[in-house]
Amino acid sequence: ENTTNSLAMIQPTLLSYSFDGPPQPALLDCQSVQPNTILLLDTFFHVVVFHGETIAAWREQGYHEQEEHAAFRSLLEAPQADAQMIMDSRFPVPRYIVCDQHKSE
């Protein structure tokens, strides 16, 4: 494996997506879990997209399907696209998991 993949095995990467700007690196800490963010965790063998409680509720209510909420739709799509890029470039292909705060996988 290359250096980047080897580092992901040792120390997973966590990105936080929010309306506040572009994705930001986040600490592997419980304080990174916020209701209004989406987290992308890359552990090399798993790629996890975690939706905070508020984001998950808005998605379940279908806000991303409404034209006036295009920014929310973009926020939902960004970590999925990044996760797909990770999975496309890696062998073996990591397990892809999507989950919501306070819910099971």
C-alpha positions in Angstrom: 0.0 0.0 0.0 1.0 3.6 -0.5 1.8 5.9 2.4 -1.6 7.5 2.5 -3.4 4.2 2.7 -1.0 2.9 5.3 -1.6 6.0 7.5 -5.4 5.6 7.2 -4.9 2.1 8.7 -3.0 3.5 11.6 -4.9 6.7 12.2 -8.3 7.0 10.5 -9.3 10.3 8.9 -12.5 12.1 9.8 -13.9 15.0 7.8 -16.8 17.2 8.9 -19.3 18.6 6.4 -21.6 21.5 7.3 -23.2 24.6 5.9 -20.3 26.7 7.4 -17.9 26.0 4.5 -15.9 23.3 2.9 -15.2 20.0 4.6 -12.9 20.4 7.6 -10.7 17.8 9.3 -12.2 16.8 12.6 -10.8 15.2 15.7 -11.5 11.5 16.3 -13.5 12.5 19.4 -17.1 12.4 20.6 -17.2 16.3 20.4 -17.0 16.0 16.6 -20.5 14.5 16.6 -22.9 17.4 16.1 -26.6 17.3 15.1 -26.0 19.7 12.1 -23.0 18.0 10.5 -22.2 15.0 8.4 -19.0 13.1 9.2 -17.0 11.0 6.7 -14.8 8.4 8.5 -12.1 6.5 6.5 -10.5 3.6 8.4 -9.1 2.0 5.2 -11.3 -1.1 5.6 -14.5 0.9 6.3 -15.9 4.2 4.9 -18.6 5.6 7.1 -21.0 8.5 6.3 -22.6 9.6 9.6 -25.5 12.1 9.6 -26.1 14.2 12.6 -29.6 14.2 14.2 -30.9 17.4 12.5 -29.4 16.5 9.1 -31.0 13.0 9.3 -34.4 14.5 10.2 -34.3 17.0 7.4 -33.3 14.2 4.9 -36.2 12.0 6.2 -38.6 14.9 5.7 -37.5 15.2 2.1 -36.0 18.7 2.2 -33.2 17.7 -0.2 -35.9 16.9 -2.9 -37.2 20.5 -2.8 -35.7 23.0 -5.3 -35.4 25.8 -2.7 -33.1 23.5 -0.6 -30.4 22.9 -3.2 -27.7 23.8 -0.7 -28.9 21.0 1.6 -29.0 18.6 -1.4 -25.3 19.6 -2.1 -24.4 19.0 1.5 -25.8 15.5 1.4 -24.2 14.6 -1.9 -20.6 15.9 -1.0 -19.6 13.2 1.5 -21.2 10.5 -0.7 -19.1 11.6 -3.7 -16.0 11.8 -1.6 -16.7 8.3 -0.2 -17.1 7.0 -3.7 -13.7 8.5 -4.7 -12.1 6.8 -1.8 -13.7 3.4 -2.6 -12.9 3.7 -6.3 -9.2 4.2 -5.6 -8.7 1.4 -3.1 -8.2 -2.3 -3.1 -9.7 -4.2 -1.4 -12.8 -2.1 -1.7 -13.7 -0.9 1.8 -17.1 -1.6 3.3 -19.5 1.4 2.8 -21.7 2.3 5.8 -24.3 5.1 6.0 -25.8 5.8 9.5 -27.7 8.4 11.4 -27.2 9.7 14.9 -29.2 7.8 17.6 -30.1 5.0 15.1 -28.5 1.7 14.2 -26.6 1.1 11.0 
